[in-house]
Amino acid sequence: MVFVLTAAMMAFGSASWSQSSPPPLIERISLLPMEAQVPPPEPEPEPKPEPKPKPVVQKKPVKPAEPEKPDIALKKKKREEERKKKEAEKKRKAEEKRKRELAEKKRRKKEREQKLAEEKRKKREQERQAREKERLAQQRAKELQQARGRELAKISQLYESRIRGRIETQHSHPPSVPRDADIEVVVVFRLAPHGRLAELDGLPRIEESSGNDEYDESVLRAILEATPFPFPLEPELISRFSVITLRMTPEPE
């Protein structure tokens, strides 16, 4: 606005200048308005441009699904039915497999139990048979021992009878001793396995005297004259006949 006014005044002044003489300088200066004397203001800074708004992306409207055609729907239904049928078949087979495995597991368990029971039964039977065998063996051994004992007793009696018979055969009854005298002498002597008197302490000796010296001496002489005596070959009788204890009484006529 100041510039417009100044330009107008300059135009007006130029017209006046052409008609009359120019006024003095001071007058010209004074004629200028005060506003013309003020220096023009600095131009205002231009405002910063506002940021452009981001473009709004509009989503495309979703078109509604078109209804399926009858043949497509039918195929989809068939596929769904086939899928369900396969799943059902798969479940059926899995269930059958589970039942077979369970049955097999039970069968094996039953077999193990039966096998274990059979092994226990066999073990008990073996133990029973072993006990019975041991009992029979002991019974047989006892019977054999008893039979052997009876046999040895017979053999022992036989050899005792033979030894007594040899002594009685060699015995000479003293005339001074009555035949019916109630006396008895006990004589002990030792025999070697060959039937002769033992070399060490084998001679007969009076263990219990009859009270009649003549009778006692007659028995000792008979033993010495009867040697060698019959001696059993059975090992069980060796110790029995290694020491002989003989009881003698007068024999009636």
C-alpha positions in Angstrom: 0.0 0.0 0.0 2.8 2.4 0.8 4.4 1.5 -2.6 1.2 2.3 -4.4 0.8 5.6 -2.7 4.4 6.5 -3.4 4.0 5.6 -7.0 0.8 7.8 -7.2 2.5 10.6 -5.6 5.5 10.3 -8.0 3.2 10.3 -10.9 1.4 13.3 -9.6 4.7 15.1 -8.9 6.0 14.4 -12.3 2.9 16.1 -13.8 3.2 19.1 -11.5 6.9 19.2 -12.3 6.2 19.6 -15.9 3.8 22.5 -15.3 5.9 24.5 -12.8 9.3 24.6 -11.5 10.3 22.0 -9.0 10.1 23.0 -5.4 13.1 23.1 -3.3 14.6 19.9 -2.0 13.5 20.4 1.5 10.0 21.0 0.5 10.0 17.9 -1.6 11.2 15.9 1.2 8.7 17.4 3.5 6.0 16.6 1.1 6.7 12.9 1.3 4.5 11.2 3.8 6.1 9.8 7.0 5.4 6.3 5.9 7.5 6.8 2.8 10.4 7.6 5.0 10.2 4.3 7.0 12.1 1.5 5.4 10.0 -1.3 4.1 9.6 -4.2 6.5 11.3 -7.5 6.0 9.3 -10.0 4.1 7.6 -12.5 6.3 8.9 -16.0 6.1 6.9 -18.2 3.9 4.9 -20.8 5.9 6.1 -24.4 5.7 4.0 -26.5 3.6 1.8 -28.9 5.5 2.6 -32.5 5.1 0.6 -34.3 2.6 -1.9 -36.7 4.1 -1.1 -40.3 3.4 -3.3 -41.7 0.8 -6.0 -43.9 2.1 -5.9 -47.3 0.6 -9.4 -48.4 0.2 -9.9 -52.2 0.4 -11.6 -53.7 -2.4 -15.0 -55.0 -1.3 -15.1 -58.7 -0.9 -17.4 -60.2 -3.3 -19.9 -62.6 -1.7 -19.2 -66.2 -2.5 -21.2 -67.4 -5.3 -23.5 -70.3 -4.4 -22.0 -73.6 -5.4 -23.4 -75.3 -8.3 -25.3 -78.5 -7.6 -22.7 -80.8 -9.1 -19.8 -79.2 -7.2 -21.7 -79.5 -3.9 -22.5 -83.1 -4.6 -18.9 -83.9 -5.3 -17.8 -82.1 -2.2 -20.4 -84.1 -0.2 -19.1 -87.3 -1.7 -15.6 -86.4 -0.8 -16.6 -85.6 2.8 -18.5 -88.9 3.0 -15.5 -90.8 1.6 -13.2 -89.0 4.1 -15.5 -89.9 7.0 -15.7 -93.5 5.7 -11.9 -93.8 5.5 -11.5 -92.3 9.0 -14.2 -94.8 10.3 -12.4 -97.7 8.6 -9.1 -96.5 10.0 -10.5 -96.3 13.5 -12.1 -99.8 13.0 -8.8 -101.3 12.0 -7.0 -99.6 14.8 -9.6 -100.9 17.3 -9.3 -104.4 15.8 -5.5 -104.2 16.1 -5.7 -103.0 19.7 -8.1 -105.9 20.5 -5.8 -108.4 18.8 -2.7 -107.1 20.7 -4.7 -107.2 24.0 -5.8 -110.7 23.3 -2.3 -111.7 22.3 -0.9 -110.1 25.5 -3.5 -112.0 27.6 -2.7 -115.3 25.8 1.1 -114.8 26.4 0.4 -114.0 30.0 -1.7 -117.1 30.4 0.9 -119.2 28.8 3.6 -117.8 31.1 1.4 -118.5 34.1 0.7 -122.0 32.9 4.3 -122.6 32.2 5.3 -121.3 35.6 2.6 -123.4 37.3 3.8 -126.5 35.3 7.4 -125.8 36.3 6.4 -125.6 40.0 4.3 -128.8 39.7 7.3 -130.6 38.1 9.6 -129.3 40.8 7.2 -130.4 43.5 6.9 -133.8 41.8 10.7 -134.1 41.5 11.2 -133.2 45.1 8.5 -135.7 46.1 10.1 -138.4 44.0 13.5 -137.5 45.4 12.1 -137.8 49.0 10.4 -141.0 48.1 13.6 -142.3 46.5 15.6 -141.3 49.6 13.1 -142.9 51.9 13.1 -146.1 49.9 16.9 -146.1 49.8 17.1 -145.6 53.5 14.5 -148.3 54.0 16.3 -150.6 51.7 19.6 -149.9 53.4 18.0 -150.5 56.8 16.5 -153.8 55.5 19.8 -154.8 54.1 21.6 -153.8 57.3 19.1 -155.8 59.3 19.4 -158.8 57.0 23.2 -158.5 57.2 23.0 -158.3 60.9 20.9 -161.4 61.1 23.3 -163.1 58.7 26.3 -162.0 60.7 24.6 -163.1 63.9 24.1 -166.6 62.4 27.7 -166.7 61.3 28.9 -165.5 64.6 26.8 -168.1 66.4 28.2 -170.7 64.1 31.8 -169.8 64.8 31.2 -169.4 68.5 29.7 -172.9 68.4 32.7 -174.3 66.5 35.2 -172.6 68.9 33.3 -173.9 71.9 33.1 -177.4 70.3 36.9 -177.5 69.8 37.6 -176.4 73.3 35.1 -178.9 74.8 36.7 -181.6 72.6 40.1 -180.9 74.1 38.8 -180.4 77.6 39.6 -183.1 80.2 37.3 -182.9 83.1 39.2 -183.1 86.5 38.2 -186.2 88.4 38.0 -184.2 91.7 35.3 -182.0 90.3 31.8 -183.4 90.4 30.0 -183.3 87.1 27.0 -181.7 88.6 29.0 -179.1 90.5 27.4 -175.7 90.2 30.5 -173.8 89.1 31.3 -171.5 86.1 34.6 -170.1 84.9 34.9 -167.1 82.5 38.0 -167.1 80.3 39.2 -164.4 77.9 41.7 -164.8 75.1 42.6 -163.0 71.9 42.7 -164.4 68.4 44.6 -163.3 65.3 42.8 -163.3 61.9 44.3 -166.7 61.0 42.6 -168.2 64.1 45.7 -168.6 66.3 46.2 -167.0 69.6 47.5 -163.4 69.3 51.2 -163.0 69.9 50.7 -160.0 72.3 48.5 -160.7 75.3 46.8 -163.6 73.4 47.1 -166.3 76.0 43.9 -167.2 77.7 43.4 -165.8 81.2 40.8 -166.2 83.9 38.4 -163.3 84.0 36.1 -164.9 86.7 37.3 -168.0 88.6 35.0 -170.9 89.2 36.4 -171.2 92.7 38.0 -174.5 91.8 41.5 -174.1 90.6 41.7 -177.6 89.0 38.7 -176.9 86.9 40.0 -173.4 85.9 43.4 -174.9 84.9 41.7 -177.6 82.9 39.8 -175.0 80.8 43.0 -173.0 80.1 44.8 -176.2 78.9 41.9 -177.1 76.6 42.1 -173.6 74.9 45.8 -174.0 74.3 45.4 -177.5 72.9 42.4 -176.4 70.6 44.3 -173.8 68.6 44.1 -172.8 65.8 40.4 -172.0 66.0 38.0 -171.4 63.0 38.0 -167.7 62.2 35.3 -166.0 60.1 36.3 -164.2 56.9 33.6 -161.5 57.1 35.3 -158.1 57.9 32.4 -157.2 60.1 33.2 -160.1 62.5 37.0 -159.6 62.8 36.6 -157.2 65.7 34.0 -159.5 67.2 36.2 -162.5 67.2 39.5 -160.8 68.0 38.5 -161.1 71.7 36.8 -164.2 72.8 34.9 -164.4 76.1 34.1 -168.0 77.0 31.9 -169.3 79.9 32.5 -172.9 80.9 30.6 -175.1 83.3 31.0 -178.9 84.1 29.2 -181.1 81.7 27.1 -184.0 83.0 28.1 -187.5 81.9 
